[in-house]
Amino acid sequence: MLTMAPAKYQDVADELRRRIVTRAFPPGSSLPSEHDIAAAFNCKRDTVRAAIAELVREGLLCTARGRTACVRAPLEKSVVILPAGAEVNARPASRPEADAHGWSPGLPVFEISRPGFPPLVYPAEAYTLTTATD
């Protein structure tokens, strides 16, 4: 049986994620430059960019043009109590939503829909969903 090795960018993302979680890269710190990460992992800068993009989508990093990626501080989560009849869809944020709210495109979000109401969208990293209990 043939098994495929993970893509190189995934290896880089996994190691950077491990370093973030273990606080080798603490919240608020900047990652090394793309060039330095590429040299450390013996890969191309495109590979590093793909790894960083994945970690941005996961909410672990933030980026700005011309600056190195920064480790995001963990957010305290707010609680959303789901009303009766609500449907929840977990999906990535669209580019227009990301632009409107200052999120990274692809950030995981919860979309809450109810008949007769416009859908509400919450960033998954900042909210926990629960149902009302009487």
Summary of the structure (lengths in Angstrom):
residues: 134
radius of gyration: 17.9
end to end distance: 53.3
largest distance: 57.5
contacts: 337
relative contact order: 0.15
helix: 31%
strand: 26%
